[in-house]
């Protein structure tokens, strides 16, 4: 009788979580749509909803209709789409890394991927100048190369434990940060250095459909892998012994999730620069809403990251006459949010 009661309570709890998850998904989607619509109005050139309606129906009575159409479809919409993709990528990658590394402080820069991609972009700016393909190529390859270095260090040490991976990531991250400093020291202070510095702080000023095309395939690939394995993350987060007992190869799962997260991070840094706090804060915020079930956390993190990045980019475009690097905005919002989550959490973070 007691066993039946426990099963009944467990089933009701699972149903409640499922209902809460569906409600959260609907609310987040509506919030994203609303924020995206209002983001179309934000910018130096005034566009209101009447203009958007006129553009959609092809009303030629507005004198600047062609200019407004160009601003809306060629500048603002690509920027909105790109910011949502980058925010979603960083949030899901952070969630995956926190799960497999069993570290609540894991983020997109914990394995050196963000620093490596930043180094590749800085090197590309110096070598190729304004050639977008060269900068993107070096940045993406450097980001993928960072994870190869991490696994190479683990192989040399003959230790592929979580601690070994994290320590190897710290080494690789520090190495690429020093490389970036060398490039900034040797760069032309009147032209190249400001471009590198501004880009490293994160920005969507160069958003275009070409950038979206570049990031789309890595985004779909990384997201597909995380979605496919999201339920296994629940077991992996319990430890290697529990994973092996359940028939899961913990090292293979860990390696797959890390590679998928690296693809998402490196492609994001390639098109937007280094943007901090999103991959650290959003997973904690999502778990605060829905719990620690990664089957729910991964999708909600993607939606929450997209919304958070969209809001941050709107602020970056509107808080001052000159555009503020988005990395500054995410830090100003992310740090207090993380502090609130930490202060009001009843249990320690390690128990998430």
N, C-alpha and C positions, 0 to 999 in steps of 0.2 A: 504493500500500500504506500509506504514511504517512497519507494523507488518510482512508482507511478506518479506520485505528487511532484517529485523532483523533475521527472521528464516533462510533465505538464508545465511546470514553471519555466523550465529551460526553453520549451517551445514557444511559450508566450513571450519570453524575453527576446528570442530571435525574431519573432514576428514584429515586436515593438521596434527593434533596431532596424528591420527592413522597412517599416513604415516611415520611421524617422529619416532613414537614408533617402527614400524616394521624395519625401517632402523637402529635404535639404537640396537635392538635385534640382527640383523644380524652382525653388526659391533662388538658387544661385544662377540658373539659366536666365530667369527673368531679370535678375539684377545685372547680369552681363549684357543682356540686350538693351536694357534701359541705359546703362553706362555707355555702351557703344553709340547709341543714338545721340546722347548729349555730347559725346566726344567729337562727333561730327561738327558741332557748333563752336568748338574751342579752337582758337587760333587768332593770329594777327588780323586776318581778313574776316570781316563779319559775314556769317552765313546763319540764317535762322531756318526754322521748320518750313516756313512758306517758300523759301528758296529751294529747299530740298524737294518739296512737293513739285515746284515748278520745273526743277531739273528732271525729275522722274517722269513727268508727263510731257516734257519737251516744250514747255511754254517759252516762246521767243519774245514775249513782251518785256521781259527784264533785260535791260541793256547789257549787263555784265553776266548774262547767263552762261556763256561759254567759259569765261574765266572761272566762275564759281563751280561749274561742272569739272573743270580741270583740277581745281583745288580739292574738291570733294573726292573725286574718284582716283586721282593720280597721286595725291599727297596724304590726305587724312585717312581714307579707308585703308590703304596699305599699311599705314602706321598703326592703326587700330588693330588690324589683323595680326601684324607682326608682334606687337606688344602682348597680345593675348597668347600667342603661340609660345613666345619666350617665357612669359610668366608661368604658363602651364608646364612647360618643359622643366624649368628649374625647380618648381614645387614637387613634381612627380619624381624627379631625380633625387631630390633631397629626401623624400619619403622612402624611396627604395634603399638609399645608402644608410639611412638611420636604422632600417630594419635588418639588413644583412650584416652591418657592422656592429649592431647592438649598441649603438652609441647615439644618445639623444642630441649630441652636439655636432653630429656629422652634417655636412653641408656640401654644396657643389665644389668647394675649394679644398676639401679635406684630403683628396687624393692628388691634388696638384693639377687637375684638369683645367680649371679656370685660369690659373696662373700660366700654364703652358699655352693655352689658346691666346691669352693676352700677349705672351711673348711672340707667338707666331704672327699675330696681327701687327705688333710694333715693328717686328722685323720686316713684314710685308710693306708697311708704310715707308720704311727707309729704303728698301730695295726697289719696290715697284711704284712708289708714289701713290697716285690716284687710280692705279689699275686695280679695279675691284676684284677681279678673278684671282690675281696673284695674292692679294691680302687675304681673301677668303680661303684660298687653298692652303697657304702656310698656317693660318690660324687653326683650321680644322685638323690638318695633319699633326700639328704640334699637340693639340688636345688629345687626339687618339694615341699619339706617341707617349704621352705622360703615363697612361695606364700600362703600356708595355714596359716602361721603366719600373713601375711599381711592382709588376709581377716578376720582372727580371731580378730585382733586388730580393724579393721573397724566394725565388728559385735559387739564387746564390747562397742565401742563408739556409736554404732547405727548410723553410718554415712558412706555411701559407695560412697561419692562424689569423684571426681578426686583428690582434694586436700588431702582428708583423705587417699586415697590409696598411694599417693606420700609420705606423711609424715610417714605413716606406713612402707613404703619401706625403707625410710631413717633410721628409728629406727632398722628395721631388718638387714639392711646392716651393720650398725655400730656395732650391736651385734655380728654378725658373724666375722667381721673384728677383734674385740677384742678376739674372740675365737681363731682365727688363730694366733694372737700374743701370746696367752697363750700357744698354741701348739708349736710354734717356740721357746718360752722361755724354755719349758721343754724338748725339743727334744735333742737327742744326737748331740752335735756340730761337731763331727767328721764324722758322717755318715748320720743320718736322716735329720738334719737341712739343709745341702747343697742340699739334694734331694728335700726337701719341697720348699726351696727358689727358686731353679732353675725352678721347675715345676710351681710355682705360677706366674713366669714371662712369661709363655707360651712357648711351644715347640712342635715340631712335630717329635722329634728324635725317639720316640717309635712307630711311625706309622706302622700299619700292617693291613692286611685284616680283622683280628679279630676286630680291632678298627672300621673299616668301617662297619662291620656287626652290631656292637653294636649301632652305631649312625644312621644307615640307616633307621630303622623303626621310631624312633622319628623324624628324618628329614622329612620323607615322611608324617607322621601324622601332624606335625606342619605346613609344607608347604601347605598341602592340605587344612587345615582349613583357613589359611591366604588367599590362592587363592580363596577359596569359598566365603569368606566374604569381599574380597578386595574392591568391589564396594560399600558396605555398609559403609566402612570407610570414604568415601567422605561425607556422611550424618552425621555420628557420629562426625566427626571433626568440624562440624558447631555448635554443642551444643546439650544438651539433649532435649530441647524443639523442635528443628527442627527434631530430630530423632523420637520423639514420634508422631509428626504431620505426619511423613512419615510411621507410623506403625511399627517402630523399637523399641524394648526394649533396651534402652541405657545401662542399667546395665548388662543385659544378654550378649549383644554384647561385652561390655568392659571386662567382666569376661572371655568370650570365647577367645578373642584375647590375653588377658594376660596369660591365661593358655597355649595356643598354643605357644606363645613367650617364656614362661618359659620352656616348653619342649625343644624347639630349643636351648635355652641358656644353660640349665643344661647339656644336652647331649654334647654340644660343649665344655664346660669347663671340662667335665669329661675326654675327650680324648686329650685335648690340653692345659689345664691350662687356667688361666685368661688372655685374650687378649683384651686390651682396644682399644678404638677409632673407631673400625670398625663399630659397631652398632650406633655410633653417627654421624660419618662423611659421610659414604656412603649414607644414606637416604637424607641428604642435597645435596650432590653432584648429586644424581639421580634426585631430584626435580629441580635442576638447569638446567638439560638437558631437561626434559620432562614435567615439570610443577607439579602441586599438585594433579593430578588425580591418586588416589591410585590404580585404575585398571591397570595403567601403571607403577606406582612407585614400587609396590611390586615385579613384575617379574624382572624389571630392577635393583632393589636393590640386588636381589639374584645373578644376573649375575655379577654386578659390584663388589659385595662383594667377589665372587669367584675369579675374576681376581685380585683384590687388595691383597687378602690374598696370592694368588699364587706368585705374585711379591715380597711381603714382605718375604715369606719363601725362595725364591731364594736369596734375599739379605742376609738373616740370615745365609744361608749356604755358602756364597761366599765372604762376605766383610772382613773376617779375617780368620786366621788359625784355631781358635776355633769357634765353632758355637755360634752365638749371639742369646739370647732368643728373640723369635719373638715379644713378647710384647714391647720390646725396639724399634724394627723396626717400628711397627705400630704406636707407639707414635711419633717417629721422623718424619714419613711421614704424619700421621694423623693430628697432631697439626698444622703444617704449612698450610696444605690443608684446614683445618677448618678455620684458620685465613684468608686465601685468600677468601674463600666463604663468610665470614662475612664482610670483608673489601669492597669487590666489589659488595655486594648485595645492590640494590637500595632501597629496602624497609626493614623494620624490620623483624627479623626472625619470630616473632609472627604472621606475616601476611601470612606465607607460608601455 
